[in-house]
């Protein structure tokens, strides 16, 4: 499950990185006639060579948070089955905190 989260977040982060670099290359190029399909492949090469570690580390952090959220969701389900109201409220608060943390990490990533 952790590997799935990490891989999917890594693919998303790498895609966002290539798109952002392509757009910034287009924006800061004075002679727009030099922009073509090669621009995408050049920025993809730069992203994979220089910035792949950043995407991997950011996706690792998000994958860890998502895995913790899945474990908490499982514990919430178990607490619901045992009808433990106090544990349900505590786990609900923790789940809310982890959701906020995940959204902040995705924004910063």
KOLMIDO-885980 format. One record per residue: x, y, z of N, C-alpha, C in turn; residue in one letter. Coordinates in Angstrom, 2 decimals, decimal comma. Layout:
BEGIN
{nu X | nv Y | nw Z | cau X | cav Y | caw Z | cu X | cv Y | cw Z | residuo A}
...
//
This chain:
BEGIN
{nu 0,83 | nv -1,20 | nw 0,00 | cau 0,00 | cav 0,00 | caw 0,00 | cu 0,87 | cv 1,26 | cw 0,00 | residuo X}
{nu 1,91 | nv 1,23 | nw 0,85 | cau 2,83 | cav 2,36 | caw 0,90 | cu 3,51 | cv 2,59 | cw -0,45 | residuo X}
{nu 3,92 | nv 1,49 | nw -1,08 | cau 4,58 | cav 1,60 | caw -2,39 | cu 3,65 | cv 2,20 | cw -3,43 | residuo X}
{nu 2,37 | nv 1,83 | nw -3,36 | cau 1,38 | cav 2,38 | caw -4,30 | cu 1,27 | cv 3,89 | cw -4,11 | residuo X}
{nu 1,15 | nv 4,32 | nw -2,84 | cau 1,03 | cav 5,76 | caw -2,58 | cu 2,26 | cv 6,50 | cw -3,05 | residuo X}
{nu 3,43 | nv 5,95 | nw -2,77 | cau 4,67 | cav 6,63 | caw -3,14 | cu 4,81 | cv 6,71 | cw -4,66 | residuo X}
{nu 4,55 | nv 5,63 | nw -5,34 | cau 4,67 | cav 5,62 | caw -6,80 | cu 3,68 | cv 6,58 | cw -7,45 | residuo X}
{nu 2,44 | nv 6,54 | nw -7,01 | cau 1,43 | cav 7,42 | caw -7,62 | cu 1,75 | cv 8,89 | cw -7,35 | residuo X}
{nu 2,18 | nv 9,22 | nw -6,14 | cau 2,52 | cav 10,60 | caw -5,83 | cu 3,79 | cv 11,04 | cw -6,57 | residuo X}
{nu 4,72 | nv 10,11 | nw -6,78 | cau 5,93 | cav 10,44 | caw -7,53 | cu 5,60 | cv 10,76 | cw -8,99 | residuo X}
{nu 4,71 | nv 9,98 | nw -9,59 | cau 4,32 | cav 10,23 | caw -10,98 | cu 3,63 | cv 11,59 | cw -11,10 | residuo X}
{nu 2,76 | nv 11,90 | nw -10,14 | cau 2,08 | cav 13,20 | caw -10,15 | cu 3,09 | cv 14,34 | cw -10,00 | residuo X}
{nu 4,02 | nv 14,18 | nw -9,04 | cau 5,01 | cav 15,23 | caw -8,80 | cu 5,93 | cv 15,43 | cw -10,01 | residuo X}
{nu 6,35 | nv 14,34 | nw -10,63 | cau 7,22 | cav 14,47 | caw -11,81 | cu 6,47 | cv 15,14 | cw -12,95 | residuo X}
{nu 5,22 | nv 14,81 | nw -13,13 | cau 4,41 | cav 15,45 | caw -14,17 | cu 4,23 | cv 16,93 | cw -13,93 | residuo X}
{nu 3,95 | nv 17,29 | nw -12,69 | cau 3,80 | cav 18,71 | caw -12,34 | cu 5,10 | cv 19,46 | cw -12,55 | residuo X}
{nu 6,20 | nv 18,82 | nw -12,25 | cau 7,51 | cav 19,44 | caw -12,40 | cu 7,82 | cv 19,71 | cw -13,87 | residuo X}
{nu 7,55 | nv 18,75 | nw -14,73 | cau 7,81 | cav 18,93 | caw -16,16 | cu 6,91 | cv 20,02 | cw -16,75 | residuo X}
{nu 5,64 | nv 20,02 | nw -16,37 | cau 4,72 | cav 21,04 | caw -16,87 | cu 5,16 | cv 22,43 | cw -16,41 | residuo X}
{nu 5,50 | nv 22,55 | nw -15,13 | cau 5,93 | cav 23,85 | caw -14,61 | cu 7,21 | cv 24,34 | cw -15,29 | residuo X}
{nu 8,14 | nv 23,44 | nw -15,51 | cau 9,38 | cav 23,85 | caw -16,17 | cu 9,15 | cv 24,20 | cw -17,63 | residuo X}
{nu 8,25 | nv 23,50 | nw -18,31 | cau 7,93 | cav 23,82 | caw -19,71 | cu 7,30 | cv 25,20 | cw -19,82 | residuo X}
{nu 6,38 | nv 25,49 | nw -18,92 | cau 5,72 | cav 26,79 | caw -18,94 | cu 6,69 | cv 27,91 | cw -18,61 | residuo X}
{nu 7,56 | nv 27,69 | nw -17,63 | cau 8,52 | cav 28,74 | caw -17,30 | cu 9,54 | cv 28,94 | cw -18,43 | residuo X}
{nu 9,91 | nv 27,87 | nw -19,11 | cau 10,81 | cav 28,01 | caw -20,26 | cu 10,13 | cv 28,81 | cw -21,36 | residuo X}
{nu 8,87 | nv 28,52 | nw -21,63 | cau 8,13 | cav 29,27 | caw -22,64 | cu 8,02 | cv 30,74 | cw -22,25 | residuo X}
{nu 7,70 | nv 31,01 | nw -20,98 | cau 7,48 | cav 32,38 | caw -20,53 | cu 8,75 | cv 33,22 | cw -20,61 | residuo X}
{nu 9,89 | nv 32,65 | nw -20,25 | cau 11,12 | cav 33,42 | caw -20,20 | cu 11,93 | cv 33,37 | cw -21,49 | residuo X}
{nu 11,42 | nv 32,76 | nw -22,53 | cau 12,10 | cav 32,75 | caw -23,83 | cu 11,69 | cv 34,00 | cw -24,60 | residuo X}
{nu 12,68 | nv 34,77 | nw -25,02 | cau 12,39 | cav 36,00 | caw -25,76 | cu 11,89 | cv 35,68 | cw -27,18 | residuo X}
{nu 12,58 | nv 34,79 | nw -27,85 | cau 12,22 | cav 34,45 | caw -29,23 | cu 11,29 | cv 33,23 | cw -29,20 | residuo X}
{nu 9,99 | nv 33,49 | nw -29,26 | cau 9,00 | cav 32,41 | caw -29,14 | cu 9,02 | cv 31,45 | cw -30,33 | residuo X}
{nu 9,67 | nv 31,83 | nw -31,42 | cau 9,72 | cav 30,93 | caw -32,58 | cu 10,62 | cv 29,73 | cw -32,31 | residuo X}
{nu 11,47 | nv 29,80 | nw -31,30 | cau 12,34 | cav 28,68 | caw -30,97 | cu 11,63 | cv 27,63 | cw -30,11 | residuo X}
{nu 10,44 | nv 27,96 | nw -29,66 | cau 9,67 | cav 27,03 | caw -28,83 | cu 8,98 | cv 26,01 | cw -29,73 | residuo X}
{nu 9,12 | nv 24,74 | nw -29,38 | cau 8,49 | cav 23,67 | caw -30,15 | cu 8,38 | cv 22,42 | cw -29,30 | residuo X}
{nu 8,26 | nv 21,28 | nw -29,95 | cau 8,18 | cav 20,02 | caw -29,22 | cu 9,47 | cv 19,72 | cw -28,48 | residuo X}
{nu 10,57 | nv 20,21 | nw -29,00 | cau 11,85 | cav 19,98 | caw -28,35 | cu 11,93 | cv 20,60 | cw -26,97 | residuo X}
{nu 11,18 | nv 21,67 | nw -26,77 | cau 11,19 | cav 22,34 | caw -25,46 | cu 10,71 | cv 21,39 | cw -24,37 | residuo X}
{nu 9,65 | nv 20,67 | nw -24,66 | cau 9,12 | cav 19,71 | caw -23,69 | cu 10,15 | cv 18,65 | cw -23,34 | residuo X}
{nu 10,80 | nv 18,10 | nw -24,36 | cau 11,76 | cav 17,03 | caw -24,11 | cu 13,01 | cv 17,55 | cw -23,40 | residuo X}
{nu 13,41 | nv 18,79 | nw -23,71 | cau 14,55 | cav 19,38 | caw -23,00 | cu 14,22 | cv 19,59 | cw -21,52 | residuo X}
{nu 13,03 | nv 20,11 | nw -21,25 | cau 12,66 | cav 20,33 | caw -19,85 | cu 12,44 | cv 19,00 | cw -19,14 | residuo X}
{nu 11,96 | nv 18,00 | nw -19,84 | cau 11,80 | cav 16,69 | caw -19,23 | cu 13,16 | cv 16,12 | cw -18,84 | residuo X}
{nu 14,14 | nv 16,29 | nw -19,73 | cau 15,50 | cav 15,81 | caw -19,43 | cu 16,07 | cv 16,56 | cw -18,23 | residuo X}
{nu 15,89 | nv 17,89 | nw -18,19 | cau 16,38 | cav 18,67 | caw -17,06 | cu 15,69 | cv 18,27 | cw -15,76 | residuo X}
{nu 14,39 | nv 18,07 | nw -15,83 | cau 13,64 | cav 17,68 | caw -14,63 | cu 14,10 | cv 16,33 | cw -14,12 | residuo X}
{nu 14,30 | nv 15,39 | nw -15,02 | cau 14,72 | cav 14,05 | caw -14,60 | cu 16,17 | cv 14,03 | cw -14,11 | residuo X}
{nu 16,99 | nv 14,90 | nw -14,63 | cau 18,40 | cav 14,90 | caw -14,25 | cu 18,63 | cv 15,70 | cw -12,97 | residuo X}
{nu 18,02 | nv 16,88 | nw -12,84 | cau 18,33 | cav 17,76 | caw -11,72 | cu 17,31 | cv 17,75 | cw -10,59 | residuo X}
{nu 16,06 | nv 17,46 | nw -10,86 | cau 15,01 | cav 17,66 | caw -9,86 | cu 14,24 | cv 16,40 | cw -9,49 | residuo X}
{nu 14,69 | nv 15,25 | nw -9,92 | cau 13,97 | cav 14,01 | caw -9,63 | cu 14,01 | cv 13,67 | cw -8,14 | residuo X}
{nu 15,09 | nv 13,99 | nw -7,48 | cau 15,20 | cav 13,73 | caw -6,04 | cu 14,21 | cv 14,54 | cw -5,23 | residuo X}
{nu 13,98 | nv 15,78 | nw -5,65 | cau 13,01 | cav 16,62 | caw -4,97 | cu 11,61 | cv 16,03 | cw -5,10 | residuo X}
{nu 11,27 | nv 15,57 | nw -6,29 | cau 9,96 | cav 14,95 | caw -6,50 | cu 9,84 | cv 13,66 | cw -5,69 | residuo X}
{nu 10,90 | nv 12,89 | nw -5,61 | cau 10,88 | cav 11,63 | caw -4,85 | cu 10,72 | cv 11,90 | cw -3,36 | residuo X}
{nu 11,44 | nv 12,89 | nw -2,84 | cau 11,36 | cav 13,19 | caw -1,42 | cu 9,98 | cv 13,75 | cw -1,04 | residuo X}
{nu 9,46 | nv 14,65 | nw -1,85 | cau 8,14 | cav 15,20 | caw -1,58 | cu 7,07 | cv 14,13 | cw -1,64 | residuo X}
{nu 7,17 | nv 13,23 | nw -2,61 | cau 6,18 | cav 12,16 | caw -2,71 | cu 6,33 | cv 11,16 | cw -1,57 | residuo X}
{nu 7,55 | nv 10,99 | nw -1,05 | cau 7,76 | cav 10,13 | caw 0,11 | cu 7,01 | cv 10,67 | cw 1,32 | residuo X}
{nu 7,13 | nv 11,96 | nw 1,55 | cau 6,45 | cav 12,57 | caw 2,70 | cu 4,94 | cv 12,40 | cw 2,59 | residuo X}
{nu 4,40 | nv 12,66 | nw 1,41 | cau 2,96 | cav 12,52 | caw 1,22 | cu 2,54 | cv 11,05 | cw 1,36 | residuo X}
{nu 3,34 | nv 10,13 | nw 0,87 | cau 3,02 | cav 8,70 | caw 0,98 | cu 3,00 | cv 8,26 | cw 2,44 | residuo X}
{nu 3,92 | nv 8,76 | nw 3,24 | cau 3,94 | cav 8,42 | caw 4,66 | cu 2,67 | cv 8,92 | cw 5,34 | residuo X}
{nu 2,28 | nv 10,15 | nw 5,05 | cau 1,08 | cav 10,72 | caw 5,65 | cu -0,16 | cv 9,93 | cw 5,21 | residuo X}
{nu -0,24 | nv 9,58 | nw 3,93 | cau -1,39 | cav 8,82 | caw 3,44 | cu -1,45 | cv 7,44 | cw 4,09 | residuo X}
{nu -0,32 | nv 6,79 | nw 4,28 | cau -0,29 | cav 5,48 | caw 4,92 | cu -0,77 | cv 5,59 | cw 6,37 | residuo X}
{nu -0,34 | nv 6,61 | nw 7,07 | cau -0,80 | cav 6,82 | caw 8,44 | cu -2,31 | cv 7,04 | cw 8,45 | residuo X}
{nu -2,83 | nv 7,79 | nw 7,48 | cau -4,27 | cav 8,02 | caw 7,41 | cu -5,04 | cv 6,73 | cw 7,17 | residuo X}
{nu -4,49 | nv 5,82 | nw 6,36 | cau -5,16 | cav 4,54 | caw 6,12 | cu -5,19 | cv 3,71 | cw 7,40 | residuo X}
{nu -4,10 | nv 3,70 | nw 8,14 | cau -4,06 | cav 2,96 | caw 9,41 | cu -5,08 | cv 3,55 | cw 10,39 | residuo X}
{nu -5,16 | nv 4,87 | nw 10,45 | cau -6,13 | cav 5,52 | caw 11,34 | cu -7,55 | cv 5,19 | cw 10,91 | residuo X}
{nu -7,81 | nv 5,16 | nw 9,60 | cau -9,14 | cav 4,80 | caw 9,11 | cu -9,50 | cv 3,37 | cw 9,50 | residuo X}
{nu -8,53 | nv 2,47 | nw 9,44 | cau -8,77 | cav 1,09 | caw 9,88 | cu -9,09 | cv 1,06 | cw 11,37 | residuo X}
{nu -8,33 | nv 1,80 | nw 12,16 | cau -8,59 | cav 1,85 | caw 13,60 | cu -9,95 | cv 2,47 | cw 13,91 | residuo X}
{nu -10,34 | nv 3,46 | nw 13,11 | cau -11,67 | cav 4,06 | caw 13,28 | cu -12,76 | cv 3,02 | cw 13,03 | residuo X}
{nu -12,57 | nv 2,22 | nw 12,00 | cau -13,54 | cav 1,18 | caw 11,69 | cu -13,63 | cv 0,16 | cw 12,83 | residuo X}
{nu -12,49 | nv -0,20 | nw 13,39 | cau -12,48 | cav -1,15 | caw 14,51 | cu -13,14 | cv -0,54 | cw 15,75 | residuo X}
{nu -12,90 | nv 0,75 | nw 15,98 | cau -13,52 | cav 1,42 | caw 17,14 | cu -15,03 | cv 1,52 | cw 16,95 | residuo X}
{nu -15,46 | nv 1,72 | nw 15,71 | cau -16,91 | cav 1,79 | caw 15,44 | cu -17,57 | cv 0,44 | cw 15,70 | residuo X}
{nu -16,88 | nv -0,64 | nw 15,33 | cau -17,42 | cav -1,98 | caw 15,57 | cu -17,52 | cv -2,30 | cw 17,05 | residuo X}
{nu -16,53 | nv -1,80 | nw 17,83 | cau -16,54 | cav -2,06 | caw 19,27 | cu -17,38 | cv -1,04 | cw 20,04 | residuo X}
{nu -17,93 | nv -0,06 | nw 19,33 | cau -18,80 | cav 0,98 | caw 19,89 | cu -18,11 | cv 1,78 | cw 21,01 | residuo X}
{nu -16,83 | nv 2,06 | nw 20,82 | cau -16,06 | cav 2,86 | caw 21,78 | cu -16,11 | cv 4,31 | cw 21,32 | residuo X}
{nu -16,97 | nv 5,11 | nw 21,93 | cau -17,21 | cav 6,49 | caw 21,50 | cu -16,00 | cv 7,39 | cw 21,73 | residuo X}
{nu -15,31 | nv 7,22 | nw 22,84 | cau -14,16 | cav 8,08 | caw 23,16 | cu -13,05 | cv 7,85 | cw 22,13 | residuo X}
{nu -12,78 | nv 6,58 | nw 21,85 | cau -11,74 | cav 6,27 | caw 20,86 | cu -12,14 | cv 6,76 | cw 19,47 | residuo X}
{nu -13,42 | nv 6,67 | nw 19,15 | cau -13,90 | cav 7,17 | caw 17,86 | cu -13,65 | cv 8,67 | cw 17,73 | residuo X}
{nu -13,92 | nv 9,43 | nw 18,78 | cau -13,72 | cav 10,89 | caw 18,74 | cu -12,24 | cv 11,23 | cw 18,64 | residuo X}
{nu -11,40 | nv 10,52 | nw 19,39 | cau -9,96 | cav 10,78 | caw 19,35 | cu -9,41 | cv 10,47 | cw 17,96 | residuo X}
{nu -9,79 | nv 9,33 | nw 17,41 | cau -9,32 | cav 8,97 | caw 16,08 | cu -9,85 | cv 9,91 | cw 15,01 | residuo X}
{nu -11,07 | nv 10,40 | nw 15,20 | cau -11,63 | cav 11,36 | caw 14,26 | cu -10,82 | cv 12,67 | cw 14,27 | residuo X}
{nu -10,42 | nv 13,11 | nw 15,46 | cau -9,60 | cav 14,33 | caw 15,57 | cu -8,22 | cv 14,11 | cw 14,94 | residuo X}
{nu -7,64 | nv 12,94 | nw 15,17 | cau -6,33 | cav 12,63 | caw 14,58 | cu -6,44 | cv 12,56 | cw 13,06 | residuo X}
{nu -7,52 | nv 11,95 | nw 12,58 | cau -7,74 | cav 11,84 | caw 11,13 | cu -7,89 | cv 13,24 | cw 10,50 | residuo X}
{nu -8,58 | nv 14,13 | nw 11,20 | cau -8,75 | cav 15,50 | caw 10,71 | cu -7,39 | cv 16,21 | cw 10,64 | residuo X}
{nu -6,59 | nv 16,04 | nw 11,69 | cau -5,26 | cav 16,64 | caw 11,71 | cu -4,40 | cv 16,11 | cw 10,57 | residuo X}
{nu -4,45 | nv 14,79 | nw 10,35 | cau -3,64 | cav 14,19 | caw 9,29 | cu -4,12 | cv 14,64 | cw 7,91 | residuo X}
{nu -5,42 | nv 14,84 | nw 7,76 | cau -5,95 | cav 15,34 | caw 6,48 | cu -5,40 | cv 16,74 | cw 6,22 | residuo X}
{nu -5,44 | nv 17,60 | nw 7,25 | cau -4,90 | cav 18,96 | caw 7,10 | cu -3,41 | cv 18,92 | cw 6,78 | residuo X}
{nu -2,68 | nv 18,04 | nw 7,46 | cau -1,24 | cav 17,92 | caw 7,22 | cu -0,97 | cv 17,45 | cw 5,78 | residuo X}
{nu -1,77 | nv 16,50 | nw 5,30 | cau -1,60 | cav 16,03 | caw 3,93 | cu -1,85 | cv 17,15 | cw 2,92 | residuo X}
{nu -2,89 | nv 17,94 | nw 3,13 | cau -3,19 | cav 19,04 | caw 2,21 | cu -2,07 | cv 20,08 | cw 2,23 | residuo X}
{nu -1,53 | nv 20,38 | nw 3,41 | cau -0,43 | cav 21,35 | caw 3,49 | cu 0,82 | cv 20,80 | cw 2,78 | residuo X}
{nu 1,11 | nv 19,51 | nw 2,98 | cau 2,27 | cav 18,93 | caw 2,32 | cu 2,11 | cv 18,92 | cw 0,80 | residuo X}
{nu 0,90 | nv 18,64 | nw 0,32 | cau 0,68 | cav 18,67 | caw -1,12 | cu 0,85 | cv 20,09 | cw -1,66 | residuo X}
{nu 0,42 | nv 21,08 | nw -0,89 | cau 0,58 | cav 22,47 | caw -1,32 | cu 2,05 | cv 22,85 | cw -1,35 | residuo X}
{nu 2,79 | nv 22,47 | nw -0,34 | cau 4,22 | cav 22,82 | caw -0,28 | cu 5,03 | cv 22,01 | cw -1,28 | residuo X}
{nu 4,58 | nv 20,84 | nw -1,60 | cau 5,31 | cav 19,98 | caw -2,55 | cu 5,13 | cv 20,52 | cw -3,95 | residuo X}
//
